[in-house]
């Protein structure tokens, strides 16, 4: 390759490339911004960010991790059978589970009672109505799980208590097993009568799934980057000795 074909990149070279290819860079940037705007403003997707506060005292005792429970297929089928606001409840269970798994997600961190739920849909009314219904249905579902667990445990403990009371005077005995049994039975009955909600609403935000400002900014920076890249490639491709490159093959 000839020496006069070599190009040293310095500030003057960069400014020269920008100046010579200003229309090219602006053109590519404009095209990306327009495409981003068309995508952002024609998007018909909406989302809801729901923040719930879980009653960990009850949830931990009944073994219902809120993130697992509110993402389980059992809960999704509960929504299918009980929701009046979801639009796709008439489809098969398999297809419903596939669709709702992509649109509805609950997250929580270990030791944090806060539950962050995200729901998306192309129907704005569905997002608005189901988001509010979701709070009621999640409370109803977890309350059912609570009662199911406590009813079974109380029944089992009462059977053990009745057996012991028929064979031992629990008022005078100092057996640790019987003491644990009595305290556990009393505790579960206390939980059973606890009227505090298992989950309660902290905040609810509904809006477009896409942040138009972020999409437009992304289009602008992508356009600038691509335009500059094309400009540099265009300029430096002129310095290549294509005959020399072909002869080297």
N, C-alpha and C positions, 0 to 999 in steps of 0.2 A: 504494500500500500504506500502511496506517495506521501512524503512529509507534509506537503501543502494541503492534504486531505484531513490531517489531524486537526481536531478542534479542542481548545482548552476552555473548560466551563468556568467562567468568572461572572462577576456582577454585570458587566457590560453585555456579555453574551446572553445572559438570562433576560435582561431588560429588552435587548434587541429582539429576542424570540417572542416575548410578550407583545411588544409593539407591532411586529410584523403579522402576528396571528391574533390580534385583538378581536377582530370580527369573528374568526373561527371559534375562539374561546367563548365569546359572548353568545354566539349562535348555539353551540352545543349546550351551554348553561341554560339558555332560554328554553330550548326543547325539553330538557330534563325537568325544569320548573313547571312548564305547561303540562307535561305528562303527570307529574306529581299532583298538580292542582286538579286535573281531571279525575285522577284516582281518588284523591281525598274527598272531593266534593260530590262525587258520584257514588261513594261507598254508602250502602244502606245498612250497615252493621251497627248495633248498639250494645252497650254493656252496662252492667250494674255492679258496683262494688259495695258489698254488704259486710259490715263489721258487727259481729255478735260477741257477747260476753257470756262464757259458759260457766255454769255452777260446778266448779271442779270438785267441790266437797261431795256432790252426788255422783258426778260422772266417773270420778276415780274409784269410788266405792263400788259402783255397779260394773266396773270394767269396760266402760264405753269411752274410748278415746274419741274426742269430737271429730278429729280429722279423718280417722278411719270410719267412724259411724256415718258421717255425712257424705262420705265418698263411696260407701258400700253399695253393691248391687241391690241389697235388701232395701236400703233407703230409696234408691232410684225407682225401684218397683213400687214402693209406697207412694212416691210422688205420682207415678203413672196412674195408680188406682184412686188417688185422692185429690189430685190437682184439678182445678177448674179453669186455670189460666194458661197452662201449657197447651200448645197447639198440636203437638204430635203424639198425644196419648193413645190415639186410635191405631197406631202401627203395632207390629209384632214386638214382643218383649226383647228379642235379640237386637232388632234394629233400633228400638227405643234406647236400650242401654248403650249402644254404640254412639248414638247421636248425643244423648245427654251427658255422656262422659267427656265429650269434647267441649260442651257448652257450659257445664256446671262443675265448679271445683271449689273445695273448702280446704283451707290450710291453717295449721296452728303449730306452735312450737312447744316443745316439752316444757312444762312448768308455767306456760303462759296461757291464761284462760281466754285470751282473745282469739276469735275464730274469724279469719278473713275469707269471704266467699265471693267468687266471681261468676257472673252469669252473662252469656251473650246471646244475641238473637238478631235476625234481620227485621224483626217486627218490633217497633218501638213500644207499642201497647203491651205486647207480651212481656217485654222487659220490665215495664212499669208495674204491671199488675202482678206478675209472678214473683217479683222481688219482694213485694209486701206479703204475698201469700206464703212465700218460702219461710218467713219468720214463724208464722203460725204452724206450718206443717212440720218444720224441724223440731219445734217445741212439742208438738203432738207425738211425733215419732219417738223422741227421746223419753218422753213421759211414759209412753207404752213400754219401752225397753226397761225403764226404771221400775214400773209396776210389775212387769213380768219377773224381773230378777228378785225384787223384794218379796213378792208373794210366794215365790218358790222357797226362798231362804227362810222366811218367817214360818211357813208351813213346816219345813224340815226342823227348824229349831224348836218349834212348839211341840212337835212329836217327841223330840229328845227331852224337852223340859217335862212333858207329861209323864214320860217313862221314868225319869229321875224322881219326880215328885211322888210317884206311886211307890217308890222303893227307898227313898231317902228323905229325911226331913231337911229340906233346903234352908230352913230358917236357922238351923244350928250347925249344919255341916260347914267345914272350912276347906272343902275340896276346890282346888284351882280350876279344874275342868268345869265344874258346875258354876263357879263364879263367872268364868268366861262366857259360858252359855247364856247365863241370865243377862249379863251386860250386853252381849251381842244381840240378843233378842230385843232388849229395850232400845238399843241403838237403831236397829232396823225398823222398828215400829215408829221411832222418832222421825227417821228419814221418810217413811211412808206417809206420814202426816205433814211433812214439810211442804208448804204451799208456795214457796219461792220458785219462780220460773227457772227451768234448767238452762235456757238460753234467753237472753234479752238483747234487743237492738241497741247498738251504740251509734252507728251512722249508716246512712244509705245514700249513695251517689249514683245517679243515672245520667248517661250521656252517650255521645258517639263513641264507637269502639276505637276509632282512629283520632289521634290528636292532629288536627289539620296543620297547626304551626310546626310541629315536629316533622310531619311528612314534607311540607314545603321547604323547611330548612334542610332536610336530608336531600331533597332534589337539587337545591341550590349548591350545596357543598359537593355532591356527587357530580353535578354538571361542571363545576369549576375544576375539579380534580381530573375528570375525563377530558375536558377541553385542553387543559395544560399538558396532559399526557400526550394527546394527539398532536399538539403543537410541537412539543419537543421531539416526538418521533418523526414528524414531518420534516423538521429542520435537520436533524442528525442523520436521517436516511439519505439526505443529499450528499453527505460527506463520505458515504460508503463507496468503496471501489467495487462495484458489482462484477466487473470483468475479472478482478483479482479473486473475488469470492467464488465465482463460477469455475475459474481455472483450478482452484484448490480442491474441487470435488473429485 
